[in-house]
Amino acid sequence: MARKKTAAASAASLELPAVLDLKAAAPLAEQLLAMRGSPITVSAAQVERIGAQCAQVLLSAAATWKSDKASFAITGASDGFESGLRLMGLSTERLMEQEIAQ
């Protein structure tokens, strides 16, 4: 997973790995936590497989960024990413629109 900071938009960028399984969940959470407070764009273009733990990390991140009033976007969602989310009753759009429980 590569982390880049774009000068133009000053938004952090994170490229997700091909396999988002249980082993990828903790490192993904750590990377996202390190980027907290900045607008972020997450590229899901390379994802072949996503498991429930990483989906949960991304759901939590989307809710956190929304709570912080910062931009959180997932771009280039691959077929593997979308189909994995669908198996869990989710979609990229729904993931990014998570409501914060008050």
N, CA, C and O atoms as a DFTB+ gen file, in Angstrom:
408 C
 N C O
     1  1       0.839      -1.174       0.000
     2  2       0.000       0.000       0.000
     3  2       0.885       1.237       0.000
     4  3       1.743       1.404       0.867
     5  1       0.668       2.081      -0.961
     6  2       1.477       3.285      -1.060
     7  2       0.703       4.475      -0.538
     8  3      -0.502       4.599      -0.756
     9  1       1.397       5.327       0.139
    10  2       0.785       6.539       0.663
    11  2       1.451       7.709      -0.025
    12  3       2.676       7.831      -0.014
    13  1       0.640       8.578      -0.629
    14  2       1.157       9.741      -1.320
    15  2       0.401      10.960      -0.863
    16  3      -0.767      10.871      -0.486
    17  1       1.057      12.091      -0.893
    18  2       0.406      13.338      -0.580
    19  2       0.479      14.187      -1.840
    20  3       1.568      14.476      -2.334
    21  1      -0.682      14.590      -2.363
    22  2      -0.685      15.397      -3.563
    23  2      -0.641      16.854      -3.176
    24  3      -1.409      17.301      -2.325
    25  1       0.242      17.585      -3.790
    26  2       0.422      18.994      -3.456
    27  2      -0.772      19.829      -3.886
    28  3      -1.173      20.753      -3.180
    29  1      -1.342      19.507      -5.046
    30  2      -2.416      20.326      -5.596
    31  2      -3.625      20.374      -4.673
    32  3      -4.104      21.458      -4.340
    33  1      -4.110      19.245      -4.265
    34  2      -5.313      19.223      -3.440
    35  2      -4.978      19.047      -1.969
    36  3      -5.874      19.111      -1.127
    37  1      -3.743      18.832      -1.645
    38  2      -3.274      18.530      -0.297
    39  2      -4.106      17.427       0.362
    40  3      -4.352      17.447       1.568
    41  1      -4.524      16.481      -0.447
    42  2      -5.273      15.331       0.052
    43  2      -4.355      14.118       0.074
    44  3      -3.548      13.913      -0.833
    45  1      -4.491      13.334       1.106
    46  2      -3.712      12.110       1.204
    47  2      -4.275      11.090       0.220
    48  3      -5.461      11.124      -0.108
    49  1      -3.433      10.198      -0.241
    50  2      -3.836       9.168      -1.191
    51  2      -3.352       7.819      -0.680
    52  3      -2.215       7.687      -0.227
    53  1      -4.216       6.830      -0.756
    54  2      -3.880       5.486      -0.304
    55  2      -4.306       4.492      -1.364
    56  3      -5.466       4.482      -1.777
    57  1      -3.381       3.657      -1.808
    58  2      -3.698       2.613      -2.771
    59  2      -3.851       1.297      -2.025
    60  3      -2.924       0.839      -1.358
    61  1      -5.023       0.695      -2.141
    62  2      -5.292      -0.568      -1.459
    63  2      -4.600      -1.721      -2.180
    64  3      -4.466      -1.694      -3.403
    65  1      -4.158      -2.737      -1.429
    66  2      -3.508      -3.898      -2.048
    67  2      -4.530      -4.807      -2.728
    68  3      -5.737      -4.618      -2.576
    69  1      -4.045      -5.784      -3.469
    70  2      -4.914      -6.720      -4.185
    71  2      -5.754      -7.559      -3.229
    72  3      -6.919      -7.839      -3.510
    73  1      -5.180      -7.955      -2.118
    74  2      -5.889      -8.818      -1.168
    75  2      -6.091      -8.077       0.148
    76  3      -5.135      -7.726       0.840
    77  1      -7.346      -7.852       0.470
    78  2      -7.712      -7.205       1.739
    79  2      -8.337      -8.263       2.638
    80  3      -9.559      -8.341       2.770
    81  1      -7.489      -9.074       3.252
    82  2      -7.943     -10.146       4.117
    83  2      -7.685      -9.796       5.580
    84  3      -7.369      -8.651       5.902
    85  1      -7.816     -10.763       6.444
    86  2      -7.621     -10.541       7.875
    87  2      -6.243      -9.958       8.172
    88  3      -6.116      -9.057       9.001
    89  1      -5.198     -10.472       7.490
    90  2      -3.835      -9.978       7.732
    91  2      -3.663      -8.520       7.306
    92  3      -2.787      -7.828       7.826
    93  1      -4.472      -8.052       6.383
    94  2      -4.346      -6.673       5.890
    95  2      -5.114      -5.669       6.742
    96  3      -4.892      -4.465       6.618
    97  1      -6.010      -6.138       7.602
    98  2      -6.890      -5.242       8.348
    99  2      -6.140      -4.322       9.307
   100  3      -6.367      -3.112       9.293
   101  1      -5.254      -4.863      10.137
   102  2      -4.529      -4.033      11.113
   103  2      -3.609      -3.019      10.428
   104  3      -3.617      -1.848      10.809
   105  1      -2.813      -3.429       9.427
   106  2      -1.982      -2.436       8.742
   107  2      -2.816      -1.349       8.046
   108  3      -2.433      -0.179       8.032
   109  1      -3.950      -1.746       7.473
   110  2      -4.830      -0.767       6.824
   111  2      -5.356       0.242       7.847
   112  3      -5.366       1.445       7.588
   113  1      -5.790      -0.249       9.001
   114  2      -6.287       0.636      10.059
   115  2      -5.195       1.597      10.515
   116  3      -5.460       2.780      10.728
   117  1      -3.971       1.096      10.665
   118  2      -2.856       1.945      11.085
   119  2      -2.552       3.025      10.052
   120  3      -2.315       4.179      10.410
   121  1      -2.559       2.653       8.772
   122  2      -2.291       3.633       7.718
   123  2      -3.357       4.715       7.696
   124  3      -3.050       5.902       7.585
   125  1      -4.598       4.301       7.800
   126  2      -5.686       5.282       7.795
   127  2      -5.612       6.194       9.008
   128  3      -5.814       7.402       8.889
   129  1      -5.327       5.635      10.160
   130  2      -5.217       6.435      11.372
   131  2      -4.124       7.485      11.234
   132  3      -4.279       8.611      11.705
   133  1      -3.025       7.122      10.593
   134  2      -1.925       8.065      10.390
   135  2      -2.323       9.218       9.466
   136  3      -1.704      10.281       9.502
   137  1      -3.342       9.015       8.648
   138  2      -3.790      10.035       7.702
   139  2      -4.986      10.835       8.216
   140  3      -5.475      11.733       7.531
   141  1      -5.448      10.516       9.399
   142  2      -6.633      11.175       9.941
   143  2      -6.425      12.677      10.015
   144  3      -5.343      13.157      10.350
   145  1      -7.486      13.411       9.694
   146  2      -7.445      14.854       9.749
   147  2      -7.238      15.501       8.392
   148  3      -7.443      16.705       8.235
   149  1      -6.828      14.700       7.403
   150  2      -6.624      15.197       6.043
   151  2      -7.684      14.604       5.129
   152  3      -8.150      13.487       5.354
   153  1      -8.063      15.350       4.098
   154  2      -8.912      14.722       3.079
   155  2      -8.148      13.522       2.519
   156  3      -6.920      13.552       2.436
   157  1      -8.858      12.482       2.139
   158  2      -8.191      11.277       1.654
   159  2      -8.919      10.693       0.449
   160  3     -10.147      10.711       0.367
   161  1      -8.133      10.181      -0.469
   162  2      -8.654       9.444      -1.607
   163  2      -8.057       8.043      -1.534
   164  3      -6.839       7.875      -1.496
   165  1      -8.925       7.052      -1.515
   166  2      -8.515       5.657      -1.413
   167  2      -8.769       4.999      -2.766
   168  3      -9.904       4.963      -3.242
   169  1      -7.712       4.481      -3.379
   170  2      -7.850       3.796      -4.657
   171  2      -8.079       2.309      -4.415
   172  3      -7.277       1.638      -3.765
   173  1      -9.191       1.808      -4.950
   174  2      -9.521       0.389      -4.827
   175  2      -9.343      -0.317      -6.171
   176  3      -9.906      -1.391      -6.382
   177  1      -8.574       0.271      -7.071
   178  2      -8.416      -0.247      -8.431
   179  2      -7.722      -1.603      -8.487
   180  3      -8.001      -2.398      -9.385
   181  1      -6.821      -1.881      -7.546
   182  2      -6.052      -3.128      -7.576
   183  2      -6.664      -4.252      -6.748
   184  3      -6.143      -5.368      -6.744
   185  1      -7.748      -3.977      -6.055
   186  2      -8.331      -4.969      -5.142
   187  2      -8.963      -6.123      -5.913
   188  3      -9.823      -5.929      -6.773
   189  1      -8.513      -7.325      -5.581
   190  2      -9.082      -8.539      -6.159
   191  2     -10.054      -9.200      -5.182
   192  3     -11.017      -9.852      -5.587
   193  1      -9.781      -9.018      -3.880
   194  2     -10.566      -9.669      -2.828
   195  2     -10.626      -8.771      -1.612
   196  3      -9.618      -8.190      -1.212
   197  1     -11.819      -8.655      -1.015
   198  2     -11.960      -7.902       0.235
   199  2     -12.747      -8.751       1.224
   200  3     -13.787      -9.321       0.893
   201  1     -12.228      -8.820       2.441
   202  2     -12.893      -9.557       3.506
   203  2     -13.643      -8.612       4.433
   204  3     -13.521      -7.391       4.341
   205  1     -14.405      -9.198       5.310
   206  2     -15.256      -8.420       6.215
   207  2     -14.451      -7.504       7.131
   208  3     -14.894      -6.395       7.430
   209  1     -13.277      -7.945       7.582
   210  2     -12.496      -7.123       8.510
   211  2     -12.027      -5.836       7.836
   212  3     -12.096      -4.765       8.439
   213  1     -11.557      -5.926       6.609
   214  2     -11.111      -4.720       5.903
   215  2     -12.293      -3.849       5.500
   216  3     -12.181      -2.623       5.487
   217  1     -13.418      -4.464       5.172
   218  2     -14.622      -3.675       4.894
   219  2     -15.013      -2.896       6.139
   220  3     -15.404      -1.732       6.050
   221  1     -14.908      -3.531       7.293
   222  2     -15.230      -2.860       8.549
   223  2     -14.273      -1.701       8.813
   224  3     -14.698      -0.641       9.274
   225  1     -12.985      -1.892       8.525
   226  2     -11.997      -0.813       8.686
   227  2     -12.368       0.365       7.785
   228  3     -12.317       1.516       8.218
   229  1     -12.741       0.084       6.538
   230  2     -13.105       1.160       5.614
   231  2     -14.406       1.841       6.034
   232  3     -14.539       3.058       5.903
   233  1     -15.364       1.064       6.537
   234  2     -16.604       1.660       7.061
   235  2     -16.310       2.598       8.231
   236  3     -16.846       3.703       8.304
   237  1     -15.461       2.145       9.132
   238  2     -15.079       2.956      10.278
   239  2     -14.353       4.223       9.828
   240  3     -14.603       5.307      10.355
   241  1     -13.461       4.084       8.862
   242  2     -12.731       5.248       8.355
   243  2     -13.681       6.250       7.723
   244  3     -13.568       7.453       7.958
   245  1     -14.621       5.756       6.919
   246  2     -15.589       6.659       6.286
   247  2     -16.385       7.419       7.341
   248  3     -16.608       8.622       7.208
   249  1     -16.812       6.722       8.383
   250  2     -17.562       7.369       9.462
   251  2     -16.693       8.363      10.225
   252  3     -17.166       9.431      10.613
   253  1     -15.435       8.021      10.441
   254  2     -14.516       8.912      11.156
   255  2     -14.268      10.185      10.360
   256  3     -14.317      11.288      10.906
   257  1     -14.002      10.028       9.064
   258  2     -13.754      11.215       8.228
   259  2     -15.004      12.085       8.166
   260  3     -14.909      13.312       8.180
   261  1     -16.172      11.454       8.097
   262  2     -17.425      12.221       8.076
   263  2     -17.584      12.983       9.386
   264  3     -17.953      14.157       9.380
   265  1     -17.308      12.327      10.501
   266  2     -17.389      12.970      11.807
   267  2     -16.406      14.134      11.916
   268  3     -16.705      15.159      12.528
   269  1     -15.227      13.960      11.311
   270  2     -14.205      15.014      11.325
   271  2     -14.472      16.099      10.283
   272  3     -13.737      17.082      10.197
   273  1     -15.537      15.909       9.489
   274  2     -15.886      16.843       8.411
   275  2     -14.752      16.975       7.392
   276  3     -14.447      18.068       6.913
   277  1     -14.144      15.846       7.077
   278  2     -13.074      15.791       6.086
   279  2     -13.524      14.891       4.939
   280  3     -14.336      13.986       5.132
   281  1     -13.001      15.141       3.766
   282  2     -13.363      14.384       2.578
   283  2     -12.764      12.981       2.622
   284  3     -11.587      12.807       2.936
   285  1     -13.591      11.983       2.304
   286  2     -13.168      10.586       2.213
   287  2     -13.774      10.024       0.942
   288  3     -14.997       9.951       0.818
   289  1     -12.936       9.625      -0.003
   290  2     -13.439       9.110      -1.274
   291  2     -12.741       7.812      -1.628
   292  3     -11.545       7.642      -1.390
   293  1     -13.508       6.903      -2.200
   294  2     -12.960       5.671      -2.735
   295  2     -13.103       5.760      -4.240
   296  3     -14.200       5.969      -4.759
   297  1     -11.984       5.600      -4.941
   298  2     -11.997       5.747      -6.396
   299  2     -11.550       4.466      -7.086
   300  3     -10.883       3.619      -6.494
   301  1     -11.933       4.348      -8.344
   302  2     -11.463       3.248      -9.173
   303  2     -11.788       1.870      -8.649
   304  3     -10.992       0.946      -8.816
   305  1     -12.931       1.709      -8.021
   306  2     -13.274       0.416      -7.427
   307  2     -13.272      -0.688      -8.480
   308  3     -13.998      -0.621      -9.471
   309  1     -12.447      -1.698      -8.249
   310  2     -12.341      -2.838      -9.162
   311  2     -13.584      -3.721      -9.047
   312  3     -14.382      -3.576      -8.120
   313  1     -13.731      -4.626      -9.993
   314  2     -14.841      -5.584      -9.927
   315  2     -14.742      -6.442      -8.671
   316  3     -15.756      -6.744      -8.040
   317  1     -13.519      -6.837      -8.306
   318  2     -13.329      -7.643      -7.103
   319  2     -13.739      -6.907      -5.841
   320  3     -14.327      -7.498      -4.935
   321  1     -13.428      -5.608      -5.778
   322  2     -13.813      -4.781      -4.631
   323  2     -15.330      -4.686      -4.553
   324  3     -15.929      -4.927      -3.505
   325  1     -15.945      -4.328      -5.688
   326  2     -17.409      -4.167      -5.716
   327  2     -18.135      -5.471      -5.412
   328  3     -19.095      -5.480      -4.641
   329  1     -17.683      -6.579      -6.016
   330  2     -18.383      -7.846      -5.783
   331  2     -18.199      -8.319      -4.346
   332  3     -19.118      -8.892      -3.761
   333  1     -17.022      -8.086      -3.774
   334  2     -16.804      -8.438      -2.371
   335  2     -17.714      -7.656      -1.441
   336  3     -18.276      -8.212      -0.497
   337  1     -17.858      -6.367      -1.710
   338  2     -18.771      -5.551      -0.897
   339  2     -20.213      -6.020      -1.064
   340  3     -20.960      -6.098      -0.089
   341  1     -20.607      -6.333      -2.306
   342  2     -21.982      -6.794      -2.563
   343  2     -22.302      -8.056      -1.764
   344  3     -23.417      -8.210      -1.267
   345  1     -21.324      -8.963      -1.637
   346  2     -21.545     -10.187      -0.858
   347  2     -21.854      -9.881       0.602
   348  3     -22.490     -10.676       1.294
   349  1     -21.391      -8.709       1.064
   350  2     -21.637      -8.294       2.456
   351  2     -22.815      -7.325       2.561
   352  3     -23.071      -6.766       3.628
   353  1     -23.529      -7.128       1.453
   354  2     -24.679      -6.230       1.459
   355  2     -24.281      -4.759       1.396
   356  3     -25.051      -3.890       1.804
   357  1     -23.086      -4.476       0.890
   358  2     -22.580      -3.103       0.812
   359  2     -22.288      -2.721      -0.628
   360  3     -22.349      -3.549      -1.537
   361  1     -21.972      -1.454      -0.813
   362  2     -21.490      -0.944      -2.090
   363  2     -20.515       0.182      -1.776
   364  3     -20.471       0.672      -0.647
   365  1     -19.749       0.585      -2.753
   366  2     -18.812       1.689      -2.543
   367  2     -19.563       2.950      -2.117
   368  3     -19.137       3.650      -1.198
   369  1     -20.673       3.234      -2.781
   370  2     -21.452       4.429      -2.447
   371  2     -21.986       4.358      -1.025
   372  3     -21.904       5.334      -0.279
   373  1     -22.524       3.225      -0.652
   374  2     -23.072       3.070       0.704
   375  2     -21.968       3.173       1.756
   376  3     -22.173       3.745       2.827
   377  1     -20.814       2.622       1.446
   378  2     -19.688       2.673       2.365
   379  2     -19.317       4.126       2.661
   380  3     -19.058       4.477       3.812
   381  1     -19.292       4.969       1.634
   382  2     -18.896       6.365       1.812
   383  2     -19.991       7.224       2.425
   384  3     -19.722       8.336       2.881
   385  1     -21.221       6.723       2.442
   386  2     -22.338       7.509       2.966
   387  2     -22.750       7.088       4.358
   388  3     -23.875       7.374       4.766
   389  1     -21.897       6.430       5.095
   390  2     -22.250       5.935       6.418
   391  2     -22.628       7.079       7.349
   392  3     -21.926       8.086       7.442
   393  1     -23.721       6.907       8.016
   394  2     -24.179       7.888       9.002
   395  2     -23.501       7.640      10.328
   396  3     -23.240       6.497      10.704
   397  1     -23.223       8.702      11.024
   398  2     -22.634       8.617      12.344
   399  2     -23.762       8.480      13.377
   400  3     -24.687       9.292      13.404
   401  1     -23.679       7.452      14.218
   402  2     -24.665       7.293      15.289
   403  2     -24.449       8.406      16.315
   404  3     -23.338       8.618      16.799
   405  1     -25.513       9.096      16.627
   406  2     -25.430      10.220      17.573
   407  2     -25.873       9.773      18.952
   408  3     -25.875      10.572      19.889
